[in-house]
């Protein structure tokens, strides 16, 4: 609701709901999951299994992201260790990044090279 001077005025219930959403986003939950959790929060007598399922599914997503980040870190360390000193023409970092057959570009789940176009 807005005040006479056009400012938003929030009730305590609004602030709690906004805080709930902010905390959920900070944990990386999707908006769909947040909607379900908000709905559950409005029905405190319901079974909590849906909230538990959302948390378990999100943990699996976080674990997968952590595995990808660890692999990314290992690849960056490998590239960096092979590019100490010397000339750019011998730089493994530049060579790897220029090779579209490496890494994510070779993964069919990612966009193909054909979909990458230069902008004038």
LOVOSE-847628 format. One record per residue: residue number from 1; residue in three letters; x, y, z of N, C-alpha, C in turn. Coordinates in Angstrom, 2 decimals. Layout:
<nodes>
NODE;NUM;Ala;X;Y;Z;X;Y;Z;X;Y;Z .
...
</nodes>
This chain:
<nodes>
NODE;1;Unk;0.86;-1.17;0.00;0.00;0.00;0.00;0.90;1.23;0.00 .
NODE;2;Unk;0.42;2.30;-0.62;1.21;3.53;-0.69;0.63;4.59;0.25 .
NODE;3;Unk;1.54;5.41;0.76;1.12;6.53;1.60;0.68;7.67;0.70 .
NODE;4;Unk;0.20;8.74;1.30;-0.26;9.89;0.52;0.85;10.52;-0.30 .
NODE;5;Unk;2.09;10.44;0.19;3.20;11.02;-0.56;3.84;10.03;-1.55 .
NODE;6;Unk;3.19;8.88;-1.79;3.64;7.94;-2.80;4.65;6.90;-2.33 .
NODE;7;Unk;4.99;6.93;-1.06;5.94;5.95;-0.53;5.24;4.63;-0.25 .
NODE;8;Unk;5.98;3.52;-0.39;5.43;2.23;-0.05;5.43;2.09;1.47 .
NODE;9;Unk;4.31;1.63;2.00;4.20;1.38;3.44;3.98;-0.12;3.63 .
NODE;10;Unk;4.87;-0.74;4.38;4.79;-2.19;4.59;4.35;-2.50;6.01 .
NODE;11;Unk;3.49;-3.49;6.12;3.10;-3.97;7.44;4.18;-4.94;7.93 .
NODE;12;Unk;4.11;-5.32;9.18;5.05;-6.30;9.73;4.97;-7.62;8.95 .
NODE;13;Unk;3.76;-8.01;8.57;3.59;-9.25;7.79;4.28;-9.14;6.43 .
NODE;14;Unk;4.19;-7.97;5.79;4.87;-7.76;4.51;6.38;-7.87;4.69 .
NODE;15;Unk;6.90;-7.25;5.73;8.34;-7.27;5.98;8.83;-8.69;6.24 .
NODE;16;Unk;8.06;-9.47;7.00;8.44;-10.87;7.24;8.46;-11.65;5.93 .
NODE;17;Unk;7.47;-11.42;5.09;7.39;-12.13;3.80;8.55;-11.72;2.88 .
NODE;18;Unk;8.84;-10.44;2.83;9.98;-9.97;2.04;11.30;-10.54;2.57 .
NODE;19;Unk;11.43;-10.61;3.89;12.62;-11.20;4.50;12.74;-12.68;4.15 .
NODE;20;Unk;11.63;-13.38;4.15;11.58;-14.79;3.77;12.08;-14.97;2.34 .
NODE;21;Unk;11.59;-14.12;1.46;11.98;-14.19;0.04;13.47;-13.87;-0.11 .
NODE;22;Unk;13.93;-12.83;0.57;15.34;-12.45;0.48;16.24;-13.58;0.97 .
NODE;23;Unk;15.91;-14.17;2.11;16.70;-15.28;2.64;16.70;-16.45;1.67 .
NODE;24;Unk;15.55;-16.75;1.09;15.43;-17.85;0.14;16.29;-17.61;-1.09 .
NODE;25;Unk;16.29;-16.39;-1.60;17.11;-16.05;-2.77;18.59;-16.13;-2.43 .
NODE;26;Unk;18.97;-15.70;-1.22;20.36;-15.79;-0.81;20.83;-17.24;-0.74 .
NODE;27;Unk;19.92;-18.15;-0.46;20.24;-19.58;-0.45;20.22;-20.17;-1.86 .
NODE;28;Unk;19.81;-19.36;-2.84;19.81;-19.80;-4.23;18.57;-20.55;-4.66 .
NODE;29;Unk;17.51;-20.47;-3.88;16.27;-21.17;-4.25;15.61;-20.47;-5.43 .
NODE;30;Unk;14.96;-21.26;-6.26;14.25;-20.71;-7.42;12.97;-20.02;-6.95 .
NODE;31;Unk;12.44;-19.16;-7.81;11.19;-18.49;-7.47;10.05;-19.49;-7.33 .
NODE;32;Unk;10.05;-20.55;-8.15;9.01;-21.57;-8.02;9.07;-22.24;-6.64 .
NODE;33;Unk;10.28;-22.57;-6.20;10.43;-23.17;-4.87;10.00;-22.21;-3.77 .
NODE;34;Unk;10.34;-20.95;-3.94;9.97;-19.94;-2.94;8.45;-19.81;-2.87 .
NODE;35;Unk;7.78;-19.83;-4.02;6.31;-19.76;-4.01;5.71;-20.92;-3.22 .
NODE;36;Unk;6.22;-22.12;-3.46;5.72;-23.29;-2.75;5.97;-23.14;-1.26 .
NODE;37;Unk;7.17;-22.70;-0.90;7.50;-22.54;0.52;6.66;-21.45;1.18 .
NODE;38;Unk;6.40;-20.37;0.46;5.53;-19.32;1.00;4.12;-19.85;1.22 .
NODE;39;Unk;3.64;-20.64;0.27;2.33;-21.26;0.41;2.30;-22.16;1.65 .
NODE;40;Unk;3.35;-22.94;1.83;3.43;-23.81;3.01;3.49;-22.98;4.30 .
NODE;41;Unk;4.22;-21.89;4.25;4.32;-21.03;5.44;2.96;-20.47;5.84 .
NODE;42;Unk;2.09;-20.28;4.87;0.74;-19.79;5.15;-0.18;-20.87;5.71 .
NODE;43;Unk;0.28;-22.13;5.70;-0.51;-23.25;6.21;0.34;-24.06;7.21 .
NODE;44;Unk;0.59;-23.50;8.37;1.52;-24.12;9.32;1.12;-25.51;9.81 .
NODE;45;Unk;-0.12;-25.92;9.67;-0.55;-27.23;10.13;-0.34;-28.34;9.11 .
NODE;46;Unk;0.07;-27.98;7.89;0.27;-28.99;6.84;1.53;-29.80;7.08 .
NODE;47;Unk;1.63;-30.92;6.38;2.80;-31.79;6.43;4.01;-31.05;5.85 .
NODE;48;Unk;5.16;-31.24;6.44;6.35;-30.53;6.00;7.17;-31.28;4.96 .
NODE;49;Unk;6.68;-32.37;4.44;7.44;-33.17;3.49;7.76;-32.40;2.20 .
NODE;50;Unk;6.87;-31.51;1.77;7.14;-30.73;0.55;8.32;-29.79;0.77 .
NODE;51;Unk;8.40;-29.17;1.94;9.54;-28.29;2.25;10.83;-29.11;2.29 .
NODE;52;Unk;10.76;-30.28;2.89;11.92;-31.16;2.96;12.38;-31.56;1.56 .
NODE;53;Unk;11.45;-31.91;0.69;11.78;-32.30;-0.68;12.45;-31.16;-1.44 .
NODE;54;Unk;11.99;-29.95;-1.24;12.60;-28.78;-1.90;14.03;-28.62;-1.42 .
NODE;55;Unk;14.25;-28.74;-0.12;15.60;-28.59;0.43;16.53;-29.68;-0.09 .
NODE;56;Unk;16.07;-30.91;-0.11;16.90;-32.02;-0.58;17.24;-31.84;-2.07 .
NODE;57;Unk;16.28;-31.45;-2.86;16.53;-31.21;-4.29;17.53;-30.08;-4.49 .
NODE;58;Unk;17.42;-29.04;-3.66;18.33;-27.91;-3.79;19.75;-28.31;-3.36 .
NODE;59;Unk;19.85;-29.15;-2.35;21.16;-29.65;-1.93;21.83;-30.39;-3.08 .
NODE;60;Unk;21.06;-31.20;-3.80;21.61;-31.92;-4.95;22.11;-30.95;-6.02 .
NODE;61;Unk;21.37;-29.87;-6.25;21.81;-28.87;-7.22;23.08;-28.17;-6.77 .
NODE;62;Unk;23.16;-27.85;-5.48;24.36;-27.21;-4.94;25.56;-28.15;-5.05 .
NODE;63;Unk;25.35;-29.43;-4.73;26.43;-30.41;-4.86;26.92;-30.51;-6.29 .
NODE;64;Unk;26.01;-30.54;-7.25;26.39;-30.60;-8.67;27.17;-29.35;-9.06 .
NODE;65;Unk;26.71;-28.20;-8.61;27.41;-26.94;-8.91;28.81;-26.96;-8.31 .
NODE;66;Unk;28.93;-27.49;-7.10;30.24;-27.56;-6.45;31.19;-28.49;-7.22 .
NODE;67;Unk;30.67;-29.60;-7.73;31.50;-30.50;-8.54;31.99;-29.79;-9.80 .
NODE;68;Unk;31.08;-29.04;-10.46;31.47;-28.31;-11.67;32.51;-27.24;-11.34 .
NODE;69;Unk;32.34;-26.55;-10.22;33.30;-25.51;-9.83;34.66;-26.11;-9.48 .
NODE;70;Unk;34.68;-27.26;-8.83;35.95;-27.93;-8.52;36.66;-28.34;-9.80 .
NODE;71;Unk;35.91;-28.86;-10.77;36.50;-29.23;-12.05;37.03;-27.99;-12.78 .
NODE;72;Unk;36.28;-26.91;-12.72;36.70;-25.66;-13.33;37.99;-25.16;-12.70 .
NODE;73;Unk;38.04;-25.20;-11.37;39.24;-24.76;-10.66;40.44;-25.61;-11.05 .
NODE;74;Unk;40.27;-26.92;-11.11;41.37;-27.81;-11.48;41.86;-27.51;-12.90 .
NODE;75;Unk;40.93;-27.26;-13.82;41.32;-26.94;-15.19;42.07;-25.61;-15.26 .
NODE;76;Unk;41.60;-24.62;-14.52;42.29;-23.32;-14.50;43.68;-23.45;-13.90 .
NODE;77;Unk;43.81;-24.24;-12.84;45.13;-24.47;-12.24;46.06;-25.16;-13.23 .
NODE;78;Unk;45.54;-26.16;-13.94;46.33;-26.88;-14.93;46.81;-25.93;-16.03 .
NODE;79;Unk;45.89;-25.13;-16.54;46.25;-24.19;-17.60;47.27;-23.18;-17.09 .
NODE;80;Unk;47.05;-22.64;-15.90;47.96;-21.63;-15.35;49.35;-22.20;-15.12 .
NODE;81;Unk;49.42;-23.45;-14.66;50.73;-24.06;-14.39;51.53;-24.27;-15.67 .
NODE;82;Unk;50.84;-24.37;-16.81;51.52;-24.58;-18.09;51.80;-23.27;-18.82 .
NODE;83;Unk;51.52;-22.17;-18.17;51.68;-20.87;-18.85;52.47;-19.92;-17.96 .
NODE;84;Unk;53.58;-20.38;-17.46;54.43;-19.54;-16.62;55.63;-19.11;-17.46 .
NODE;85;Unk;55.77;-17.81;-17.66;56.89;-17.31;-18.45;56.71;-17.60;-19.93 .
NODE;86;Unk;57.70;-17.24;-20.71;57.66;-17.51;-22.14;56.84;-16.49;-22.90 .
NODE;87;Unk;56.44;-16.88;-24.11;55.72;-15.98;-25.01;54.27;-16.40;-25.14 .
NODE;88;Unk;53.42;-15.48;-25.51;52.00;-15.73;-25.66;51.74;-16.85;-26.66 .
NODE;89;Unk;52.56;-16.94;-27.70;52.36;-17.98;-28.70;52.47;-19.38;-28.11 .
NODE;90;Unk;53.10;-19.51;-26.93;53.24;-20.79;-26.26;52.32;-20.92;-25.05 .
NODE;91;Unk;51.39;-19.99;-24.92;50.52;-19.93;-23.72;49.38;-20.95;-23.81 .
NODE;92;Unk;49.35;-21.88;-22.90;48.32;-22.92;-22.88;46.94;-22.31;-22.60 .
NODE;93;Unk;46.88;-21.24;-21.85;45.60;-20.59;-21.55;44.97;-20.07;-22.85 .
NODE;94;Unk;45.76;-19.32;-23.61;45.26;-18.77;-24.87;44.91;-19.90;-25.84 .
NODE;95;Unk;45.76;-20.90;-25.91;45.52;-22.04;-26.80;44.22;-22.77;-26.44 .
NODE;96;Unk;44.01;-23.01;-25.18;42.81;-23.73;-24.73;41.55;-22.92;-25.00 .
NODE;97;Unk;41.59;-21.64;-24.70;40.41;-20.80;-24.91;40.08;-20.64;-26.39 .
NODE;98;Unk;41.10;-20.70;-27.25;40.88;-20.55;-28.68;40.36;-21.84;-29.32 .
NODE;99;Unk;40.48;-22.97;-28.62;40.07;-24.26;-29.17;38.63;-24.56;-28.78 .
NODE;100;Unk;37.68;-24.37;-29.70;36.26;-24.58;-29.42;35.92;-26.03;-29.15 .
NODE;101;Unk;36.82;-26.96;-29.47;36.58;-28.37;-29.21;36.81;-28.74;-27.75 .
NODE;102;Unk;37.36;-27.82;-26.97;37.66;-28.06;-25.56;36.47;-27.73;-24.68 .
NODE;103;Unk;36.44;-28.26;-23.48;35.52;-27.87;-22.43;34.06;-27.86;-22.81 .
NODE;104;Unk;33.38;-26.82;-22.41;31.93;-26.71;-22.58;31.50;-26.70;-24.03 .
NODE;105;Unk;32.35;-26.22;-24.93;31.95;-26.12;-26.32;31.75;-27.49;-26.94 .
NODE;106;Unk;32.44;-28.51;-26.42;32.27;-29.85;-26.92;31.07;-30.57;-26.31 .
NODE;107;Unk;30.44;-29.97;-25.32;29.31;-30.57;-24.63;28.02;-30.23;-25.37 .
NODE;108;Unk;27.27;-31.24;-25.85;26.04;-30.96;-26.61;24.98;-30.24;-25.80 .
NODE;109;Unk;25.10;-30.22;-24.48;24.12;-29.52;-23.65;24.30;-28.00;-23.76 .
NODE;110;Unk;25.43;-27.58;-24.27;25.71;-26.15;-24.42;25.48;-25.74;-25.87 .
NODE;111;Unk;25.44;-24.46;-26.08;25.21;-23.95;-27.44;26.34;-24.42;-28.35 .
NODE;112;Unk;25.99;-24.73;-29.59;27.01;-25.16;-30.54;27.77;-23.94;-31.03 .
NODE;113;Unk;28.92;-24.20;-31.62;29.73;-23.12;-32.17;28.95;-22.38;-33.24 .
NODE;114;Unk;28.09;-23.10;-33.97;27.31;-22.48;-35.03;26.39;-21.38;-34.50 .
NODE;115;Unk;26.00;-21.46;-33.23;25.09;-20.45;-32.68;25.83;-19.23;-32.18 .
NODE;116;Unk;27.16;-19.30;-32.15;27.96;-18.16;-31.70;28.31;-17.34;-32.94 .
NODE;117;Unk;27.85;-16.10;-32.95;28.11;-15.24;-34.11;28.77;-13.97;-33.65 .
NODE;118;Unk;29.61;-13.43;-34.50;30.27;-12.17;-34.20;29.31;-11.03;-34.50 .
NODE;119;Unk;29.37;-10.03;-33.65;28.54;-8.81;-33.85;29.40;-7.75;-34.50 .
NODE;120;Unk;28.88;-7.07;-35.50;29.64;-5.98;-36.16;29.67;-4.75;-35.32 .
</nodes>
